[in-house]
Amino acid sequence: MTKINFISKKILDWDWSISGQSVCDPKPVKRAYELLNHSESLITDYSSSFELSDALSNLKRALNQRLKLIEKTYNLKSVKFYDCPKGYLELLEKYGLARPYLIKILMEIRNKIEHEDAEPPNINRCKELVDVTWYFFKINR
């Protein structure tokens, strides 16, 4: 004969917690945030367009750090499926991890500054791009 055990209702009164751990190296995560913070400080204390240009270059570097970490951790490029997007940002969008429009804008602005010696956008637009990068980091932890 099988013995039936019931769980006491007392377990519903127990304290609970959520925890987790990661096997990834925290250094790339930290580095991306350092670059983001440096960009923000350059924008906050800017005195010329050079600081704004440097800030946007560092934002792009921070973004690249995070994108490389996502790919290293999840290896999304190796998963092929019907109607699989070609671009990496579009792939992240398909998975619900990113909206690529503003990320692409940041990359275009940085490339124009770097390769065409273009002027950076105004301070408010630079602040928006810092915020977009910050939100991308928060969503993709």
C-alpha positions in Angstrom: 0.0 0.0 0.0 1.3 3.5 -0.9 1.7 6.0 1.8 0.4 9.5 1.0 2.2 12.5 2.4 0.7 15.9 2.4 2.6 19.2 2.6 1.7 21.4 5.5 0.2 24.8 4.9 2.9 26.2 7.1 5.2 26.4 4.1 3.1 29.3 2.8 4.3 31.3 5.8 7.9 30.7 5.2 10.1 33.6 4.0 11.0 33.3 0.4 13.6 34.8 -1.8 14.8 34.7 -5.4 18.4 34.2 -6.3 20.5 33.3 -9.2 24.0 33.2 -10.5 25.8 33.5 -13.7 28.7 31.7 -15.2 29.7 34.6 -17.4 32.7 36.8 -16.7 31.5 40.1 -15.0 34.4 42.1 -16.5 32.7 42.8 -19.9 29.5 43.8 -18.1 31.4 46.1 -15.9 33.4 47.6 -18.8 30.2 48.4 -20.7 28.9 50.3 -17.7 32.2 52.1 -17.3 32.0 53.3 -20.9 28.4 54.4 -20.4 29.2 56.3 -17.3 32.2 58.0 -19.0 30.0 59.0 -21.9 27.5 60.5 -19.5 30.2 62.4 -17.7 31.6 63.8 -20.9 28.1 65.0 -21.9 27.3 66.4 -18.5 30.6 68.4 -18.3 31.1 69.2 -22.0 32.7 72.4 -23.0 33.1 71.8 -26.7 31.9 69.5 -29.5 35.0 67.3 -28.9 33.6 66.0 -25.6 30.2 65.3 -27.3 32.0 63.4 -30.1 34.1 61.4 -27.6 30.9 60.7 -25.6 29.2 59.2 -28.6 32.2 57.2 -29.6 32.3 55.7 -26.1 28.5 55.0 -26.2 29.0 53.0 -29.4 31.9 51.1 -27.7 29.7 50.4 -24.7 26.9 49.2 -27.0 29.3 46.9 -28.9 30.6 45.5 -25.6 27.0 44.6 -24.6 26.1 43.1 -28.1 29.3 41.0 -28.0 28.4 39.7 -24.5 24.9 38.8 -25.6 26.2 36.9 -28.6 28.9 35.2 -26.5 26.4 34.1 -23.9 23.5 33.0 -26.1 25.1 32.3 -29.5 22.0 33.6 -31.2 23.6 33.8 -34.7 23.9 30.0 -34.7 20.1 29.5 -34.5 18.7 29.5 -38.0 15.0 29.6 -38.7 12.6 30.5 -41.4 12.6 34.2 -42.2 15.7 34.7 -40.0 16.8 38.4 -40.2 20.3 39.1 -41.6 21.3 41.9 -39.3 22.1 41.2 -35.7 20.0 44.1 -34.3 17.1 42.8 -36.3 17.7 39.3 -34.9 17.6 40.8 -31.4 14.3 42.5 -32.3 12.9 39.2 -33.5 13.6 37.7 -30.1 12.2 40.8 -28.3 15.5 41.9 -26.9 16.0 45.2 -28.7 14.4 47.8 -30.9 17.1 48.6 -33.4 16.0 52.0 -34.7 17.7 54.3 -32.1 20.7 51.9 -31.7 21.2 52.3 -35.5 20.9 56.1 -35.2 23.6 56.1 -32.6 25.9 54.0 -34.8 25.2 56.3 -37.9 25.9 59.4 -35.9 29.1 58.0 -34.5 30.2 56.8 -38.0 29.6 60.3 -39.5 31.6 61.9 -36.7 34.4 59.4 -37.0 34.6 59.0 -40.8 33.3 62.3 -42.2 34.4 64.7 -39.3 30.8 65.7 -38.8 29.6 67.7 -35.9 27.9 65.8 -33.1 24.2 66.5 -32.5 23.1 69.0 -29.9 23.4 68.3 -26.2 19.7 67.2 -25.8 20.1 64.6 -28.5 23.3 63.3 -26.9 21.5 62.9 -23.6 18.7 61.0 -25.3 21.3 58.6 -26.8 22.8 58.0 -23.4 19.3 57.2 -22.0 18.6 54.8 -24.9 21.9 53.0 -24.2 21.1 52.9 -20.5 17.7 51.4 -21.1 19.1 48.8 -23.6 21.6 47.8 -20.8 18.8 47.5 -18.2 16.6 45.3 -20.5 19.4 43.1 -21.6 21.0 42.0 -18.3 
